[in-house]
Amino acid sequence: MPISSNHFSRRDFLRLAGLSILGLSLESVLSACGSPADTPQPTATSLPPTATPTIIPPTPTIAPSATSAPTELPISPRDQRRLALIEQYGTATKALPLEFHGDHYWFYDGAYSMDPPTFVWMMEWFQANDVWAVSGPELLGFLDGTLQLPQRSVILTTDSGAASMDSILRMIPVLERTGMHFISLIWTMQMLAEETAACPANLCWDTFNQANETGLFSFGTHSEYHLPLAEKDQDFGFRDLSQSVAEIRANMGIEPEILSWPNESCPVWMDQLPVLGIKAAFGGRSRPFDRCAVYPNDDLRYCLPRLFPPNRQDRLSGRPPGMTLEEMAAIYMDGFEE
């Protein structure tokens, strides 16, 4: 029967205390008054009633972190096209460098000349023959040996300035349609309204910025004063080029890294150009005609050669003289060997 406080004698207390010492709980003592059949029996897995269980918190399960693969930058449509041409034709060991003055000019009695129809014909010829027109950053990577160009690569350069506005605007839709790209080297003198009537308001810099936004042009410098810098010392040359670089940076927000020497005049101090942030430069006929291409790791990267595109009269080049575009491609590009 249950033990009440009225019948809880000293003997009972001592008995209970003794049982507790033996590890029995008060619950066991009280259950002794019940039926043996009602008394729970320990199972094989139960702790003995004398043991105080030690509670060990479960070790948290930490899922192994997945090793994330390096994030790959998306490949631009331009790079996709370049890589597709490499897969189709192989890699270039040389590229044809051409010198334009926009799409409309006349020099040397027409031996170096251009008009818009001839310009369109040439860009369409490049497109039809899967010719890759090299951008400024691609040229620098090619010169460094860190970027591959596809065979059939051409470097289209144009010396630009205040007189180039009409040409630039005509060239944009042609380049859009044919997929060609030009490196425009800017003669920065007389680009403001206070310097010339050819640039009212901010027309000239606005036009170059418009061309830049299309992605069809890369930009560099053609100097400030357009003087033969081979006849000047390094101090004068650095002042001239630094001013041009600063004007391009201020008006276009870009760092010009490529130069075309005015008058194709490469000075003895040309290897010091990296001090100004310029990483490559074009001269003129700086090699024998049979080697007037641009090569990876080119040892003339600060006086690279440039040839003339076929002229507007008979569509023959004035440099090398009398050569057709097909003949120039066979000599100065990979993939057109006769």
C-alpha positions as CSV (number, residue, x, y, z in Angstrom):
1,M,0.0,0.0,0.0
2,P,1.2,3.6,-0.5
3,I,3.4,5.1,2.2
4,S,1.8,8.2,3.7
5,S,3.4,10.8,5.8
6,N,1.5,9.5,8.8
7,H,3.1,6.1,8.7
8,F,6.6,7.2,7.6
9,S,8.6,6.1,10.7
10,R,12.2,6.5,11.5
11,R,12.7,2.8,10.6
12,D,11.1,3.4,7.3
13,F,13.3,6.4,6.6
14,L,16.5,4.5,7.4
15,R,15.3,1.6,5.2
16,L,14.7,4.0,2.4
17,A,18.0,5.7,2.8
18,G,19.7,2.3,2.7
19,L,18.0,1.4,-0.4
20,S,19.0,4.7,-2.0
21,I,22.6,3.9,-1.1
22,L,22.2,0.7,-3.0
23,G,21.1,2.7,-6.0
24,L,17.4,2.2,-5.8
25,S,15.2,5.1,-6.6
26,L,12.2,6.3,-4.6
27,E,10.1,5.1,-7.5
28,S,11.4,1.6,-7.0
29,V,10.6,1.8,-3.3
30,L,7.1,3.0,-3.8
31,S,6.5,0.4,-6.5
32,A,7.2,-2.4,-4.1
33,C,3.8,-1.9,-2.7
34,G,2.3,-2.8,-6.1
35,S,1.9,-6.1,-7.8
36,P,5.1,-7.8,-9.0
37,A,3.5,-8.1,-12.4
38,D,3.2,-4.3,-12.6
39,T,6.9,-3.8,-11.9
40,P,8.8,-2.9,-15.1
41,Q,11.7,-5.3,-15.8
42,P,15.0,-4.0,-17.1
43,T,15.8,-5.0,-20.6
44,A,19.2,-6.0,-21.9
45,T,19.8,-2.6,-23.3
46,S,18.6,-0.6,-20.2
47,L,21.1,1.2,-18.0
48,P,21.1,-0.4,-14.5
49,P,19.0,1.7,-12.2
50,T,22.1,2.4,-10.1
51,A,23.9,4.2,-13.0
52,T,23.6,7.9,-13.6
53,P,23.5,8.3,-17.3
54,T,26.0,10.6,-18.9
55,I,24.4,12.6,-21.6
56,I,26.7,13.1,-24.6
57,P,25.4,15.6,-27.1
58,P,25.4,14.2,-30.6
59,T,28.3,15.3,-32.8
60,P,26.8,17.6,-35.4
61,T,27.0,16.1,-38.9
62,I,28.8,18.6,-41.2
63,A,28.2,17.9,-44.8
64,P,31.4,18.1,-46.7
65,S,31.6,21.3,-48.7
66,A,31.6,20.8,-52.4
67,T,34.8,21.9,-54.1
68,S,33.7,24.7,-56.3
69,A,35.2,24.7,-59.8
70,P,37.0,27.9,-60.8
71,T,34.6,30.5,-62.1
72,E,35.1,30.8,-65.8
73,L,34.5,34.2,-67.4
74,P,32.0,34.1,-70.2
75,I,33.6,34.2,-73.7
76,S,32.6,37.2,-75.7
77,P,31.0,36.7,-79.1
78,R,34.2,38.2,-80.6
79,D,36.4,35.7,-78.9
80,Q,34.1,32.9,-79.9
81,R,34.5,33.9,-83.5
82,R,38.3,34.2,-83.2
83,L,38.5,30.7,-81.6
84,A,36.2,29.2,-84.3
85,L,38.5,30.6,-87.0
86,I,41.5,29.2,-85.2
87,E,39.8,25.8,-85.1
88,Q,39.0,26.0,-88.8
89,Y,42.2,27.4,-90.2
90,G,44.9,27.1,-87.5
91,T,46.9,29.7,-85.7
92,A,48.7,32.6,-87.3
93,T,52.5,33.0,-87.3
94,K,52.2,36.5,-88.9
95,A,49.7,39.2,-89.7
96,L,49.4,41.7,-92.5
97,P,49.7,45.3,-91.2
98,L,47.9,48.0,-93.4
99,E,48.0,51.8,-93.1
100,F,44.9,53.8,-94.0
101,H,43.9,57.4,-93.6
102,G,40.2,56.8,-93.3
103,D,38.3,55.8,-96.4
104,H,39.1,58.9,-98.6
105,Y,42.6,60.3,-99.3
106,W,45.1,60.9,-102.0
107,F,48.9,60.8,-101.6
108,Y,51.9,60.2,-103.8
109,D,50.1,60.8,-107.1
110,G,47.5,58.2,-106.1
111,A,49.9,55.4,-105.3
112,Y,48.6,55.7,-101.7
113,S,44.9,56.6,-102.1
114,M,41.5,55.5,-101.2
115,D,37.8,56.3,-101.9
116,P,34.6,54.9,-100.2
117,P,33.8,52.3,-103.0
118,T,37.4,50.9,-102.8
119,F,37.2,50.8,-99.1
120,V,33.9,48.9,-99.2
121,W,35.3,46.5,-101.8
122,M,38.3,45.7,-99.6
123,M,36.3,45.1,-96.4
124,E,33.9,42.8,-98.3
125,W,36.9,40.9,-99.7
126,F,38.2,40.4,-96.2
127,Q,34.8,39.2,-95.0
128,A,34.3,36.8,-97.9
129,N,37.7,35.2,-97.2
130,D,37.3,34.8,-93.5
131,V,40.0,37.4,-92.7
132,W,40.3,38.3,-89.0
133,A,40.8,42.0,-88.3
134,V,42.9,42.4,-85.2
135,S,41.9,44.7,-82.3
136,G,44.4,46.7,-80.2
137,P,44.3,44.4,-77.2
138,E,44.7,41.3,-79.5
139,L,47.7,42.9,-81.2
140,L,49.4,43.4,-77.8
141,G,48.6,39.8,-76.8
142,F,50.0,38.5,-80.1
143,L,53.2,40.6,-79.6
144,D,53.5,39.2,-76.1
145,G,53.0,35.6,-77.3
146,T,50.0,35.2,-74.9
147,L,47.2,35.3,-77.4
148,Q,46.7,33.3,-80.6
149,L,45.3,34.8,-83.8
150,P,43.7,32.8,-86.5
151,Q,45.4,32.4,-89.8
152,R,44.3,35.1,-92.3
153,S,44.8,37.9,-89.8
154,V,45.1,41.6,-90.9
155,I,45.9,44.6,-88.7
156,L,43.8,47.5,-90.1
157,T,45.2,50.8,-88.8
158,T,44.2,54.3,-89.6
159,D,45.9,57.6,-88.8
160,S,43.1,59.9,-87.7
161,G,42.5,63.5,-86.6
162,A,40.3,66.5,-87.0
163,A,39.9,65.8,-90.7
164,S,38.6,62.3,-90.2
165,M,35.1,62.9,-89.0
166,D,33.3,62.1,-92.3
167,S,35.5,59.0,-92.8
168,I,34.8,57.7,-89.4
169,L,31.1,58.0,-89.7
170,R,31.1,56.3,-93.2
171,M,33.3,53.5,-91.9
172,I,31.1,52.5,-89.0
173,P,28.2,50.9,-91.0
174,V,30.7,49.2,-93.3
175,L,32.6,47.7,-90.4
176,E,29.3,46.7,-88.8
177,R,28.2,44.8,-91.9
178,T,31.5,43.1,-92.6
179,G,32.7,42.4,-89.1
180,M,36.0,44.3,-89.5
181,H,37.8,46.2,-86.8
182,F,40.2,49.2,-87.0
183,I,42.9,50.5,-84.8
184,S,42.6,54.3,-85.0
185,L,45.7,56.3,-84.0
186,I,44.6,59.9,-83.2
187,W,46.6,63.0,-84.0
188,T,45.3,65.1,-81.1
189,M,46.3,68.6,-82.2
190,Q,43.4,70.9,-83.4
191,M,40.7,68.7,-82.0
192,L,38.8,71.5,-80.2
193,A,36.6,74.3,-81.5
194,E,39.0,77.0,-80.4
195,E,41.8,75.3,-82.5
196,T,39.9,74.6,-85.7
197,A,36.6,75.3,-87.4
198,A,36.5,71.5,-88.3
199,C,35.5,70.7,-84.7
200,P,32.6,73.0,-83.7
201,A,31.4,72.5,-80.2
202,N,32.9,69.1,-79.2
203,L,32.2,67.4,-82.6
204,C,35.6,65.7,-83.1
205,W,35.9,64.1,-79.7
206,D,32.2,63.2,-79.7
207,T,32.7,61.4,-83.1
208,F,35.6,59.4,-81.7
209,N,33.6,58.5,-78.6
210,Q,30.7,57.4,-80.8
211,A,33.1,55.2,-82.8
212,N,34.5,53.8,-79.5
213,E,31.0,52.8,-78.3
214,T,30.4,50.7,-81.3
215,G,33.3,48.3,-80.3
216,L,34.5,48.4,-83.9
217,F,37.6,50.5,-83.1
218,S,40.5,50.4,-80.8
219,F,42.4,53.7,-80.2
220,G,45.9,54.9,-79.8
221,T,47.9,58.0,-80.4
222,H,49.5,59.6,-83.5
223,S,51.3,62.3,-81.4
224,E,50.3,65.9,-80.6
225,Y,52.4,67.9,-83.0
226,H,53.0,65.4,-85.9
227,L,56.7,66.0,-86.1
228,P,59.4,63.5,-87.2
229,L,60.4,62.4,-83.7
230,A,63.5,60.6,-84.9
231,E,64.9,64.1,-85.3
232,K,64.0,65.1,-81.7
233,D,65.5,64.1,-78.4
234,Q,63.7,61.9,-75.9
235,D,62.8,64.9,-73.7
236,F,60.9,66.6,-76.5
237,G,59.4,63.4,-77.7
238,F,58.1,62.5,-74.3
239,R,56.5,65.9,-73.8
240,D,54.8,65.6,-77.2
241,L,53.5,62.1,-76.7
242,S,52.5,62.7,-73.0
243,Q,50.3,65.6,-74.1
244,S,48.6,63.5,-76.7
245,V,48.1,60.6,-74.3
246,A,46.7,63.0,-71.7
247,E,44.2,64.5,-74.2
248,I,42.9,61.1,-75.3
249,R,42.5,60.0,-71.6
250,A,40.7,63.2,-70.7
251,N,38.3,63.2,-73.7
252,M,37.7,59.5,-74.1
253,G,38.4,57.9,-70.8
254,I,40.8,55.4,-72.3
255,E,44.6,54.7,-71.9
256,P,46.2,54.7,-75.4
257,E,48.7,51.8,-75.6
258,I,49.5,51.9,-79.3
259,L,51.3,54.6,-81.3
260,S,51.9,55.3,-85.0
261,W,55.0,57.4,-85.4
262,P,54.3,60.7,-87.3
263,N,56.1,60.6,-90.6
264,E,56.9,57.0,-89.9
265,S,59.9,58.3,-88.0
266,C,61.1,55.8,-85.3
267,P,63.6,57.5,-82.9
268,V,66.5,55.8,-81.2
269,W,64.7,56.1,-77.8
270,M,61.7,54.2,-79.0
271,D,62.3,51.3,-76.5
272,Q,61.5,53.8,-73.7
273,L,57.8,54.1,-74.7
274,P,56.6,51.8,-71.9
275,V,57.3,54.7,-69.5
276,L,54.4,56.5,-71.2
277,G,52.2,53.4,-71.1
278,I,52.7,52.8,-74.8
279,K,53.2,49.1,-75.5
280,A,53.6,49.0,-79.3
281,A,54.2,51.4,-82.1
282,F,54.1,51.4,-85.9
283,G,56.6,52.9,-88.3
284,G,56.6,52.3,-92.0
285,R,58.9,50.1,-94.1
286,S,61.0,48.9,-91.2
287,R,61.8,45.6,-92.7
288,P,62.6,44.2,-96.2
289,F,59.4,43.8,-98.2
290,D,59.3,40.1,-98.0
291,R,59.2,40.2,-94.2
292,C,56.9,43.3,-93.7
293,A,54.5,41.4,-91.5
294,V,53.9,41.5,-87.7
295,Y,55.1,38.5,-85.7
296,P,54.5,37.1,-82.2
297,N,57.2,38.4,-79.8
298,D,58.2,40.8,-82.6
299,D,61.6,42.4,-82.1
300,L,60.4,45.5,-83.8
301,R,57.3,46.0,-81.6
302,Y,58.2,49.8,-81.2
303,C,58.7,50.3,-85.0
304,L,56.4,47.7,-86.6
305,P,56.1,47.8,-90.4
306,R,52.9,48.9,-92.2
307,L,52.1,48.4,-95.9
308,F,49.7,50.4,-98.1
309,P,46.3,48.9,-99.0
310,P,45.6,48.7,-102.7
311,N,44.8,52.2,-104.1
312,R,41.7,53.5,-105.6
313,Q,43.0,53.7,-109.2
314,D,44.1,50.3,-110.3
315,R,43.7,48.6,-106.9
316,L,47.4,47.9,-106.6
317,S,49.5,48.7,-103.6
318,G,52.1,51.4,-103.5
319,R,54.0,49.5,-100.8
320,P,55.0,47.0,-102.0
321,P,54.5,48.6,-105.4
322,G,52.2,47.0,-107.9
323,M,51.0,44.2,-105.6
324,T,47.3,43.1,-105.6
325,L,45.4,42.4,-102.4
326,E,45.5,38.6,-103.2
327,E,49.3,38.7,-103.6
328,M,49.7,40.6,-100.3
329,A,47.5,38.1,-98.5
330,A,49.6,35.2,-99.9
331,I,52.9,36.8,-98.6
332,Y,51.9,38.4,-95.4
333,M,49.2,36.2,-94.0
334,D,49.0,32.5,-93.2
335,G,46.4,30.5,-95.1
336,F,46.7,32.3,-98.5
337,E,49.9,30.7,-99.7
338,E,49.9,30.4,-103.5
